[in-house]
């Protein structure tokens, strides 16, 4: 396949959306939602530690921006420590961040800028200023805070690759701008260039998970241009200031400062270009994106960009709080993966950065939180912004070409096997079956390689290439407990791996079928049934299994087990998105399936704060009780998402938690990516208009925003329908869907989904 074709997205409103009433759509976005410990039911019941935080920060950024700008209250790039928490009281500066929103990974290649007045204070713990949320404004395109200790009003806006700051000083006297590469390893670089009013630097990036601590082959580069001549300048390290020195490198806590005398009310503006390629490219990005306009013009343009993208979905209803939750969720859903190439197309190659490549007229993306986002986030892009999604899927395939293997969980432009599964395959398969991307023989062979081969050398495998535990999975039809999966950050978790590989094999079989690979289709469809090999009929639940076929002796399906990823066996039992009917058959048919699923919910096992269960509320549609799905989804929308700082349950994980809300509020959800269908749950708004580029889809559901939860009837373009799912290709044609909603369950509407995509019978375990 020819890479880097022209696939730019013009994010244009097609005229189908009504004129906004009293508020812009960005007025409904509150980036502070999720920045405090979660107060939702799932978080309080199941969460612990970082799982009680959504780990989002109030980013000012372009959608999918290279560098996201945020107020900083924590000064490290340590794992699971976000740059900003609502409960903190000290502002340390604005950070040019590459934090994976909503995650528990680590920031990388970042820098921080901080204005101070009076005496020079430069270390993060000393220079910080008290601030109040009453004097803080946060939007996707503009952030403002008043720094009490320095009497400075600090403002922030951004473009895709640059940040712009405006600092207004209230009092006369000395003032300083501090700039710090945030290298925890003490490997940063800083240089003052007084003749250009510039401060430049970089922060080398290091890997975690596979190759933990080793260089990733690139740095976060920045060029900061101050709109004010320097009267003094210098550099510093952790314990020493070097006045008049222009350069420092390789020392802990290093940074630089510029100083001048300020009059009351005087404003100093700073523009910062960033790059992952070089200082020269950071300067080029700065001159390309920021220097063409003033601070206010840049902020206005970024607001316009967000307005156009948010307007892809227009919702109407009586509950304004629901609109805040919806558009904030949509904002959180449009942050990652991250743009990696410079304005001229340059980017460092995957897995080591040994070459400078050219993306041409398209864009190259990194930071795919694959275990999370293939479920709903990436399918959302396939529906709303398919051209942009195509670029992202091409980027995944490019990584496979550059490194020789499709990545498992590509972050830091590197291989990792941070989580389980092989979901780049599923993400690409979903885009393929929905017509978003066209795959050729080379693409398929790259994907197939992950499913059929292991690396030739242990070094490659240890570095994160290839599926973990593939050999034992192929030998036994499941990953036995004897395989400890030591070459992974998540060791063990054998049952969860079996379930997720079975689904990945199914997804790959859809691509094989599309490309006419009949023999592979048979093999992969058979492997897709491997989920049954870890299902215990006696327990009506998945259970650990040894290589000799025996089950674990001790067993409690309600408690976390080492062979389950981040949950209990009961929670993972329902992870068979490609064959719900087969899972139901193992439980004794629809009656047994529904009884088991009822008990699962009644026992408080559902945990919305983690991804493996996100499909569970929709499963009643497969077993003839769709009204239970409608009730559950409505309850989750109301109780697991709020409008306060604690209103987001669990880690948002690059937007997956938020994308779930977006789909559920629309009234349908992609239970099985790689199958072009969405399971219906009922809209949460009275009227929804989707701008799908070439068409417009209108969804009417009078009373839905006032608590009418249950579907009484449904018609598509005037024709009644009893189907409890939508076909993707029908939706993108546009038209009108009319729901009749009511207050009580309508058990007469809806037929069970025949979820079996192939005719093989499941393996019957002992």
LUMPAVEX-300962 format. One record per residue (C-alpha): residue number from 1; residue in three letters; x, y, z. Coordinates in steps of 0.25 Angstrom, whole numbers, m for minus. Layout:
# residues N
zalum:marza:x:y:z
NUM:ALA:X:Y:Z
...
# end
This chain:
# residues 766
zalum:marza:x:y:z
1:UNK:0:0:0
2:UNK:5:14:m3
3:UNK:7:21:10
4:UNK:5:36:12
5:UNK:m6:39:2
6:UNK:m14:52:3
7:UNK:m24:50:14
8:UNK:m26:63:21
9:UNK:m39:66:28
10:UNK:m46:79:26
11:UNK:m54:78:39
12:UNK:m65:86:33
13:UNK:m79:87:37
14:UNK:m88:84:26
15:UNK:m99:93:29
16:UNK:m108:82:35
17:UNK:m106:87:50
18:UNK:m116:98:55
19:UNK:m110:112:59
20:UNK:m105:111:74
21:UNK:m115:118:84
22:UNK:m109:125:95
23:UNK:m96:117:97
24:UNK:m85:112:88
25:UNK:m82:97:89
26:UNK:m69:99:96
27:UNK:m77:106:107
28:UNK:m82:92:110
29:UNK:m68:87:112
30:UNK:m62:86:126
31:UNK:m48:81:125
32:UNK:m47:81:140
33:UNK:m57:69:141
34:UNK:m49:57:145
35:UNK:m37:65:151
36:UNK:m41:61:165
37:UNK:m43:47:172
38:UNK:m55:40:166
39:UNK:m68:41:174
40:UNK:m75:31:165
41:UNK:m81:18:170
42:UNK:m71:9:163
43:UNK:m59:17:167
44:UNK:m64:16:182
45:UNK:m67:1:181
46:UNK:m56:m4:172
47:UNK:m45:6:171
48:UNK:m32:8:179
49:UNK:m20:17:177
50:UNK:m19:23:163
51:UNK:m32:16:159
52:UNK:m39:26:168
53:UNK:m34:37:158
54:UNK:m38:39:144
55:UNK:m24:44:141
56:UNK:m29:55:132
57:UNK:m23:69:132
58:UNK:m29:82:127
59:UNK:m22:82:114
60:UNK:m22:94:105
61:UNK:m19:87:92
62:UNK:m23:85:77
63:UNK:m30:72:75
64:UNK:m20:61:75
65:UNK:m9:72:77
66:UNK:6:69:77
67:UNK:8:76:90
68:UNK:m4:78:100
69:UNK:m2:90:110
70:UNK:m7:89:124
71:UNK:m6:96:137
72:UNK:5:88:146
73:UNK:3:85:160
74:UNK:13:73:160
75:UNK:27:74:155
76:UNK:31:60:151
77:UNK:30:51:139
78:UNK:28:39:148
79:UNK:18:27:145
80:UNK:4:29:149
81:UNK:6:44:153
82:UNK:m2:54:145
83:UNK:3:68:143
84:UNK:m10:74:150
85:UNK:m19:70:161
86:UNK:m31:79:165
87:UNK:m28:77:180
88:UNK:m14:83:179
89:UNK:m13:97:183
90:UNK:0:102:177
91:UNK:2:105:162
92:UNK:16:102:157
93:UNK:15:107:143
94:UNK:9:103:129
95:UNK:14:90:124
96:UNK:16:86:110
97:UNK:12:72:112
98:UNK:11:59:105
99:UNK:3:52:116
100:UNK:m6:41:111
101:UNK:m19:47:116
102:UNK:m26:39:126
103:UNK:m15:29:127
104:UNK:m6:22:137
105:UNK:7:23:129
106:UNK:16:35:130
107:UNK:19:48:123
108:UNK:31:50:114
109:UNK:39:60:107
110:UNK:32:71:114
111:UNK:36:86:118
112:UNK:30:96:128
113:UNK:29:111:128
114:UNK:26:119:140
115:UNK:26:134:142
116:UNK:30:140:156
117:UNK:32:154:161
118:UNK:41:160:172
119:UNK:52:151:176
120:UNK:56:140:167
121:UNK:51:126:171
122:UNK:53:115:161
123:UNK:52:101:167
124:UNK:37:95:165
125:UNK:35:94:180
126:UNK:40:108:183
127:UNK:35:116:171
128:UNK:20:111:172
129:UNK:9:121:175
130:UNK:m4:119:182
131:UNK:m17:120:173
132:UNK:m32:119:175
133:UNK:m41:111:166
134:UNK:m50:124:167
135:UNK:m40:131:159
136:UNK:m37:120:149
137:UNK:m44:118:135
138:UNK:m42:105:128
139:UNK:m47:103:113
140:UNK:m41:94:102
141:UNK:m36:107:95
142:UNK:m32:116:107
143:UNK:m28:115:121
144:UNK:m26:126:131
145:UNK:m22:127:146
146:UNK:m18:138:156
147:UNK:m5:135:163
148:UNK:m7:140:177
149:UNK:7:140:182
150:UNK:12:148:170
151:UNK:0:156:166
152:UNK:1:151:152
153:UNK:m10:148:143
154:UNK:m6:136:134
155:UNK:m13:132:121
156:UNK:m11:120:112
157:UNK:m15:116:98
158:UNK:m9:107:87
159:UNK:m8:102:73
160:UNK:m5:87:69
161:UNK:10:88:71
162:UNK:12:101:79
163:UNK:7:108:92
164:UNK:5:123:94
165:UNK:5:130:108
166:UNK:2:144:113
167:UNK:6:148:127
168:UNK:0:161:132
169:UNK:8:167:144
170:UNK:0:175:155
171:UNK:12:181:162
172:UNK:25:188:158
173:UNK:38:182:160
174:UNK:47:171:156
175:UNK:40:159:148
176:UNK:46:146:143
177:UNK:41:135:133
178:UNK:46:122:137
179:UNK:47:110:127
180:UNK:51:96:131
181:UNK:52:83:123
182:UNK:46:73:132
183:UNK:56:62:131
184:UNK:55:53:143
185:UNK:68:46:139
186:UNK:76:59:139
187:UNK:79:59:124
188:UNK:72:72:119
189:UNK:78:83:112
190:UNK:75:98:112
191:UNK:81:110:105
192:UNK:78:125:105
193:UNK:80:133:92
194:UNK:78:147:96
195:UNK:80:153:82
196:UNK:68:145:78
197:UNK:60:147:91
198:UNK:59:132:91
199:UNK:61:120:101
200:UNK:63:107:95
201:UNK:64:93:100
202:UNK:61:78:100
203:UNK:57:67:109
204:UNK:61:53:105
205:UNK:50:42:105
206:UNK:52:29:112
207:UNK:44:16:110
208:UNK:36:9:121
209:UNK:30:m5:121
210:UNK:39:m12:110
211:UNK:53:m6:111
212:UNK:49:2:123
213:UNK:59:13:125
214:UNK:66:12:111
215:UNK:66:24:102
216:UNK:54:24:92
217:UNK:63:30:81
218:UNK:57:44:82
219:UNK:54:56:91
220:UNK:44:67:93
221:UNK:50:79:87
222:UNK:45:94:90
223:UNK:48:108:85
224:UNK:42:119:93
225:UNK:41:133:88
226:UNK:39:144:98
227:UNK:33:157:93
228:UNK:42:165:102
229:UNK:57:168:102
230:UNK:65:161:113
231:UNK:71:170:124
232:UNK:77:158:131
233:UNK:78:144:129
234:UNK:84:131:134
235:UNK:83:116:136
236:UNK:82:107:148
237:UNK:83:93:154
238:UNK:76:87:166
239:UNK:85:95:176
240:UNK:92:106:168
241:UNK:89:119:160
242:UNK:99:123:149
243:UNK:96:137:145
244:UNK:99:142:131
245:UNK:102:127:127
246:UNK:95:123:114
247:UNK:96:108:114
248:UNK:94:96:123
249:UNK:93:81:120
250:UNK:93:68:127
251:UNK:90:72:141
252:UNK:79:69:151
253:UNK:68:80:151
254:UNK:74:89:141
255:UNK:66:101:135
256:UNK:68:115:130
257:UNK:62:129:133
258:UNK:61:142:127
259:UNK:58:155:135
260:UNK:54:169:133
261:UNK:48:181:141
262:UNK:32:182:140
263:UNK:23:193:141
264:UNK:9:191:147
265:UNK:m1:185:137
266:UNK:10:181:127
267:UNK:8:169:119
268:UNK:19:159:114
269:UNK:16:149:103
270:UNK:23:136:101
271:UNK:21:126:89
272:UNK:27:112:89
273:UNK:29:103:78
274:UNK:31:88:80
275:UNK:36:76:72
276:UNK:40:62:74
277:UNK:51:64:63
278:UNK:60:75:66
279:UNK:62:89:71
280:UNK:61:94:57
281:UNK:48:87:54
282:UNK:43:93:67
283:UNK:46:107:62
284:UNK:40:104:49
285:UNK:27:99:55
286:UNK:27:112:64
287:UNK:29:121:52
288:UNK:18:113:44
289:UNK:7:112:54
290:UNK:8:123:64
291:UNK:16:135:59
292:UNK:5:138:49
293:UNK:m5:143:59
294:UNK:m7:150:73
295:UNK:m10:142:86
296:UNK:m25:146:84
297:UNK:m25:142:69
298:UNK:m19:128:73
299:UNK:m29:126:84
300:UNK:m40:130:75
301:UNK:m35:120:64
302:UNK:m34:109:74
303:UNK:m48:112:79
304:UNK:m53:111:64
305:UNK:m46:98:62
306:UNK:m52:92:74
307:UNK:m66:97:71
308:UNK:m66:91:57
309:UNK:m61:78:62
310:UNK:m71:77:74
311:UNK:m82:81:64
312:UNK:m81:68:58
313:UNK:m91:64:68
314:UNK:m102:73:72
315:UNK:m111:69:84
316:UNK:m124:76:89
317:UNK:m131:73:102
318:UNK:m136:79:115
319:UNK:m124:76:124
320:UNK:m113:85:122
321:UNK:m104:77:132
322:UNK:m105:65:122
323:UNK:m100:75:111
324:UNK:m88:78:120
325:UNK:m85:63:122
326:UNK:m87:60:107
327:UNK:m78:71:101
328:UNK:m68:69:112
329:UNK:m67:54:108
330:UNK:m66:58:94
331:UNK:m55:67:97
332:UNK:m48:56:105
333:UNK:m50:47:93
334:UNK:m43:55:83
335:UNK:m29:57:90
336:UNK:m21:44:85
337:UNK:m14:38:78
338:UNK:m4:49:77
339:UNK:1:56:65
340:UNK:16:53:63
341:UNK:21:59:50
342:UNK:25:74:49
343:UNK:18:84:40
344:UNK:27:80:28
345:UNK:24:65:30
346:UNK:37:61:37
347:UNK:37:51:48
348:UNK:47:41:55
349:UNK:45:26:51
350:UNK:38:16:60
351:UNK:45:8:70
352:UNK:58:15:72
353:UNK:57:28:64
354:UNK:69:25:55
355:UNK:63:31:42
356:UNK:56:44:39
357:UNK:44:41:31
358:UNK:34:49:23
359:UNK:19:48:25
360:UNK:17:56:12
361:UNK:3:62:12
362:UNK:m3:53:23
363:UNK:m1:52:38
364:UNK:7:41:46
365:UNK:1:38:60
366:UNK:7:32:73
367:UNK:2:28:87
368:UNK:m9:18:84
369:UNK:m14:13:97
370:UNK:m19:0:89
371:UNK:m24:m8:101
372:UNK:m34:3:104
373:UNK:m37:10:91
374:UNK:m41:m1:81
375:UNK:m54:m3:89
376:UNK:m61:10:86
377:UNK:m52:22:84
378:UNK:m46:17:71
379:UNK:m59:12:66
380:UNK:m65:26:69
381:UNK:m54:32:59
382:UNK:m59:22:49
383:UNK:m73:28:50
384:UNK:m70:43:51
385:UNK:m56:46:45
386:UNK:m53:34:36
387:UNK:m42:41:28
388:UNK:m35:44:41
389:UNK:m36:30:46
390:UNK:m30:25:33
391:UNK:m18:33:36
392:UNK:m17:27:50
393:UNK:m19:13:44
394:UNK:m8:16:34
395:UNK:1:20:45
396:UNK:m1:7:52
397:UNK:3:m1:39
398:UNK:15:9:37
399:UNK:20:5:51
400:UNK:19:m10:47
401:UNK:27:m7:34
402:UNK:37:1:41
403:UNK:39:m9:53
404:UNK:36:m22:46
405:UNK:24:m26:55
406:UNK:11:m19:58
407:UNK:11:m12:71
408:UNK:3:m17:83
409:UNK:2:m4:91
410:UNK:11:7:84
411:UNK:15:18:93
412:UNK:27:27:93
413:UNK:28:24:78
414:UNK:33:10:83
415:UNK:29:m4:85
416:UNK:23:m8:98
417:UNK:14:m19:103
418:UNK:9:m11:114
419:UNK:m5:m18:114
420:UNK:m10:m31:108
421:UNK:m17:m35:95
422:UNK:m13:m31:81
423:UNK:m23:m20:78
424:UNK:m16:m12:67
425:UNK:m21:m23:59
426:UNK:m35:m21:64
427:UNK:m35:m6:62
428:UNK:m30:m8:47
429:UNK:m40:m19:45
430:UNK:m51:m10:50
431:UNK:m47:1:40
432:UNK:m45:m9:29
433:UNK:m59:m15:30
434:UNK:m65:m1:31
435:UNK:m59:3:18
436:UNK:m50:14:25
437:UNK:m37:7:20
438:UNK:m33:m2:9
439:UNK:m23:m12:12
440:UNK:m14:m20:3
441:UNK:m6:m32:3
442:UNK:6:m26:11
443:UNK:m3:m20:21
444:UNK:m10:m33:24
445:UNK:3:m41:25
446:UNK:8:m31:35
447:UNK:m5:m33:43
448:UNK:m4:m48:41
449:UNK:10:m49:46
450:UNK:6:m45:60
451:UNK:m5:m56:60
452:UNK:4:m67:55
453:UNK:18:m65:58
454:UNK:28:m61:69
455:UNK:41:m54:68
456:UNK:53:m61:64
457:UNK:61:m56:75
458:UNK:58:m54:90
459:UNK:64:m40:90
460:UNK:53:m36:80
461:UNK:42:m43:88
462:UNK:47:m36:101
463:UNK:47:m23:94
464:UNK:32:m24:92
465:UNK:31:m30:78
466:UNK:20:m41:76
467:UNK:9:m46:84
468:UNK:12:m50:98
469:UNK:10:m65:101
470:UNK:6:m68:87
471:UNK:13:m81:86
472:UNK:6:m87:98
473:UNK:m7:m81:93
474:UNK:m6:m88:80
475:UNK:m1:m101:86
476:UNK:m13:m103:96
477:UNK:m24:m94:91
478:UNK:m22:m85:103
479:UNK:m11:m79:112
480:UNK:m8:m89:123
481:UNK:m5:m85:137
482:UNK:9:m90:135
483:UNK:13:m79:125
484:UNK:16:m68:135
485:UNK:18:m58:123
486:UNK:30:m52:130
487:UNK:34:m43:118
488:UNK:22:m34:120
489:UNK:19:m22:130
490:UNK:6:m30:132
491:UNK:11:m44:136
492:UNK:2:m56:137
493:UNK:m13:m52:134
494:UNK:m14:m64:125
495:UNK:m29:m66:125
496:UNK:m31:m51:121
497:UNK:m20:m53:110
498:UNK:m28:m65:105
499:UNK:m41:m57:104
500:UNK:m35:m45:97
501:UNK:m26:m53:87
502:UNK:m39:m61:83
503:UNK:m46:m48:80
504:UNK:m33:m43:72
505:UNK:m33:m55:64
506:UNK:m48:m53:61
507:UNK:m45:m39:57
508:UNK:m33:m43:48
509:UNK:m43:m54:41
510:UNK:m52:m43:37
511:UNK:m40:m36:29
512:UNK:m36:m50:24
513:UNK:m50:m52:19
514:UNK:m50:m38:12
515:UNK:m37:m42:5
516:UNK:m41:m56:1
517:UNK:m32:m63:10
518:UNK:m41:m75:12
519:UNK:m31:m84:19
520:UNK:m28:m74:29
521:UNK:m42:m71:31
522:UNK:m45:m85:35
523:UNK:m32:m86:45
524:UNK:m36:m72:51
525:UNK:m50:m75:53
526:UNK:m47:m88:60
527:UNK:m37:m80:69
528:UNK:m48:m70:72
529:UNK:m55:m81:80
530:UNK:m43:m83:89
531:UNK:m51:m74:100
532:UNK:m59:m87:103
533:UNK:m46:m94:107
534:UNK:m45:m85:119
535:UNK:m60:m86:123
536:UNK:m64:m95:134
537:UNK:m79:m100:133
538:UNK:m79:m103:148
539:UNK:m76:m89:151
540:UNK:m83:m83:140
541:UNK:m71:m74:139
542:UNK:m56:m74:134
543:UNK:m46:m80:142
544:UNK:m31:m83:142
545:UNK:m26:m95:135
546:UNK:m13:m103:135
547:UNK:m6:m109:123
548:UNK:m12:m123:127
549:UNK:m26:m117:126
550:UNK:m29:m117:141
551:UNK:m35:m105:147
552:UNK:m30:m97:159
553:UNK:m32:m103:172
554:UNK:m36:m91:180
555:UNK:m46:m82:173
556:UNK:m55:m70:176
557:UNK:m60:m63:164
558:UNK:m64:m50:172
559:UNK:m49:m47:176
560:UNK:m37:m43:167
561:UNK:m28:m54:162
562:UNK:m14:m54:156
563:UNK:m19:m60:143
564:UNK:m29:m48:141
565:UNK:m25:m34:137
566:UNK:m30:m24:146
567:UNK:m42:m30:151
568:UNK:m49:m43:155
569:UNK:m52:m56:148
570:UNK:m67:m52:148
571:UNK:m64:m38:142
572:UNK:m56:m45:130
573:UNK:m66:m56:128
574:UNK:m74:m47:119
575:UNK:m62:m43:110
576:UNK:m67:m51:97
577:UNK:m72:m39:89
578:UNK:m71:m47:76
579:UNK:m80:m59:80
580:UNK:m90:m55:91
581:UNK:m99:m66:86
582:UNK:m88:m77:88
583:UNK:m85:m71:102
584:UNK:m100:m72:105
585:UNK:m100:m87:100
586:UNK:m89:m90:110
587:UNK:m98:m84:121
588:UNK:m110:m92:117
589:UNK:m117:m83:107
590:UNK:m124:m70:108
591:UNK:m130:m73:121
592:UNK:m117:m77:128
593:UNK:m110:m66:122
594:UNK:m120:m56:127
595:UNK:m120:m62:141
596:UNK:m105:m62:142
597:UNK:m105:m47:136
598:UNK:m115:m43:146
599:UNK:m108:m49:158
600:UNK:m95:m42:153
601:UNK:m101:m29:154
602:UNK:m109:m32:167
603:UNK:m96:m36:173
604:UNK:m89:m22:170
605:UNK:m79:m28:161
606:UNK:m81:m18:150
607:UNK:m69:m9:150
608:UNK:m71:3:140
609:UNK:m57:9:143
610:UNK:m49:m1:135
611:UNK:m50:m5:121
612:UNK:m53:m20:120
613:UNK:m67:m19:125
614:UNK:m71:m7:116
615:UNK:m79:m16:107
616:UNK:m87:m24:118
617:UNK:m98:m14:120
618:UNK:m102:m16:105
619:UNK:m102:m32:106
620:UNK:m117:m33:109
621:UNK:m120:m29:94
622:UNK:m114:m43:91
623:UNK:m123:m51:100
624:UNK:m137:m45:98
625:UNK:m137:m35:109
626:UNK:m133:m21:103
627:UNK:m141:m13:113
628:UNK:m131:m17:123
629:UNK:m120:m12:114
630:UNK:m128:1:113
631:UNK:m129:2:128
632:UNK:m115:m1:131
633:UNK:m109:9:121
634:UNK:m118:20:126
635:UNK:m113:17:141
636:UNK:m99:17:137
637:UNK:m100:30:129
638:UNK:m106:37:141
639:UNK:m98:31:153
640:UNK:m84:28:147
641:UNK:m82:42:140
642:UNK:m84:55:147
643:UNK:m81:70:145
644:UNK:m72:72:157
645:UNK:m57:70:157
646:UNK:m59:56:163
647:UNK:m69:53:152
648:UNK:m62:43:143
649:UNK:m61:28:148
650:UNK:m47:21:147
651:UNK:m36:25:138
652:UNK:m41:31:125
653:UNK:m30:24:117
654:UNK:m28:33:106
655:UNK:m43:35:104
656:UNK:m49:21:105
657:UNK:m57:24:117
658:UNK:m62:37:111
659:UNK:m65:31:97
660:UNK:m74:20:104
661:UNK:m82:32:109
662:UNK:m83:38:95
663:UNK:m88:25:89
664:UNK:m97:22:100
665:UNK:m103:36:100
666:UNK:m106:35:85
667:UNK:m113:22:88
668:UNK:m104:11:82
669:UNK:m91:4:85
670:UNK:m80:m4:77
671:UNK:m80:m16:85
672:UNK:m72:m24:75
673:UNK:m62:m16:67
674:UNK:m59:m22:54
675:UNK:m74:m25:52
676:UNK:m81:m13:45
677:UNK:m92:m12:56
678:UNK:m96:m4:68
679:UNK:m105:m10:79
680:UNK:m117:m1:82
681:UNK:m119:5:96
682:UNK:m127:17:94
683:UNK:m124:32:93
684:UNK:m121:41:105
685:UNK:m125:53:97
686:UNK:m138:58:91
687:UNK:m132:61:77
688:UNK:m118:58:72
689:UNK:m112:62:59
690:UNK:m99:55:54
691:UNK:m91:62:43
692:UNK:m85:50:36
693:UNK:m78:58:25
694:UNK:m86:53:12
695:UNK:m99:51:20
696:UNK:m107:56:32
697:UNK:m113:46:42
698:UNK:m124:51:51
699:UNK:m129:44:63
700:UNK:m142:48:70
701:UNK:m146:43:83
702:UNK:m156:52:90
703:UNK:m155:51:105
704:UNK:m142:44:106
705:UNK:m135:56:113
706:UNK:m147:56:123
707:UNK:m145:42:128
708:UNK:m152:33:118
709:UNK:m143:22:117
710:UNK:m150:10:110
711:UNK:m152:8:95
712:UNK:m166:6:92
713:UNK:m164:7:77
714:UNK:m154:10:66
715:UNK:m154:14:52
716:UNK:m143:17:42
717:UNK:m147:26:30
718:UNK:m161:24:33
719:UNK:m161:9:34
720:UNK:m163:1:47
721:UNK:m152:m7:52
722:UNK:m151:m18:63
723:UNK:m136:m19:61
724:UNK:m128:m17:74
725:UNK:m116:m12:66
726:UNK:m112:m2:55
727:UNK:m104:m6:43
728:UNK:m92:4:41
729:UNK:m94:5:26
730:UNK:m109:9:28
731:UNK:m105:20:38
732:UNK:m95:26:30
733:UNK:m105:28:18
734:UNK:m112:38:27
735:UNK:m127:40:29
736:UNK:m136:40:41
737:UNK:m137:30:53
738:UNK:m150:32:61
739:UNK:m151:26:75
740:UNK:m163:26:83
741:UNK:m159:26:98
742:UNK:m167:23:110
743:UNK:m165:22:125
744:UNK:m167:7:128
745:UNK:m161:m5:121
746:UNK:m166:m8:107
747:UNK:m164:m23:107
748:UNK:m172:m25:94
749:UNK:m161:m17:86
750:UNK:m148:m23:81
751:UNK:m143:m36:76
752:UNK:m131:m43:81
753:UNK:m118:m41:73
754:UNK:m113:m54:66
755:UNK:m98:m51:70
756:UNK:m92:m63:64
757:UNK:m84:m59:51
758:UNK:m80:m73:47
759:UNK:m86:m87:49
760:UNK:m75:m94:57
761:UNK:m80:m99:70
762:UNK:m72:m95:83
763:UNK:m63:m105:89
764:UNK:m70:m112:100
765:UNK:m60:m111:112
766:UNK:m61:m121:124
# end
